[in-house]
Amino acid sequence: DSDLDAYSYGCLSASEREGLWYFFSPSTGGNVGFTITPNDLSDDYDFAIWGPLGSAECSPDSSPLRCSYAAPSGTTGLNYTATDASEGPSGDKWVDDIAVSAGEVYILYVSNWSQSGIAFALDWDLRNGASLDCTVLPIELLDFQAQARGEVVDLLWSTATETDNAWFEVQRSADGEHYQTIATVPGAGTSLERRDYVIQDIDPLQGVSYYRLEQVDHDGSSSYSPVRSVRLLGDHQNMLVYPNPATDVLHIAMPHPGAVSVMAEVLDMSGRTVLQVTPGSGASDLELTVPVEALGPAPYFIRILDAQGRSIGQAPFIRR
């Protein structure tokens, strides 16, 4: 799935992926600028800022306050010489700084348009008395995905760090407004390592439904993840993947009437295809083996496509 939608992407593309979300809040007023420097200067990074908000909330439902979709690679950000608030592909990668007040909350989204997976540095340029509240957030959420699979919905998320994280509540809605908690998953407390979580909604709603995470801290404070929508079609076959987690190979078993030529593809958490394999054909039952030793440790989806490119089954797995 893409990270943004028609309500929020502004100058960006609705197909932005590999994005990271941040909150920042000034502890004193002034002006805020920053520079995003890719570790590989041939990478193209885009960004957007929403705010000011009264509290940290995901995901934004309005156009961004600042936005850069400039095509050139290299550094980008807010500076004190630019005069534009938003720029398209022909821009120079720099937009105007922001005048801020104490206590306001802003959302910053940074997208690796090149989808290289290579990191970047973020350096702040605070002027006219501005300072930022450096309170450590409870978690750094890398991604959250929801995928329909047969009669269940797979829910996967990953955190880069956790600080006093008590638990996650997995919440579901039929209309995108009224949510109910369907599962509670213990958090890792305090962790500086990546953590991967996978659960299933075994009794999902038919049609379109919406999922989000509420992260609850030990002091009772909480925050929400971006919302993910799922349409339950009910036309995928039952599919078994093992071992899960996998280290070198992943075995797939699924029923399918008649001989069929298939292709297996592995997708990362941003929806990007990272591996394609043509295992061959099967008869009434498909038994496939997919090598995964070249993949980095992370959660993935394995999807099976028929000769027409239609999905006939998918399932989550973890490469360890």
Secondary structure, DSSP 4 states (H G I P E B T S, - for coil): --S--TTT-TTS-TT--SEEEEEE-EEE-EEEEEEEEESSTT--EEEEEEEEESS--SS--S--SEEE---S-S-EEEESS---SEE-TTS-SEEE-EEE-TT-EEEEEEEETT-----EEEEEEEETT-EE--PPPSEEEEEEEEEEETTEEEEEEEEEEEEEEEEEEEEEESSSSSEEEEEEEEEEEEESS-EEEEEEESSPPSEEEEEEEEEEETTS-EEEPPPEEEEE---SPP-EEESSSBSSEEEEEEE-SS-EEEEEEEE-TTS-EEEEEEEEEESSEEEEEEE-TTSPSEEEEEEEE-TTS-EEEEEEEEE-
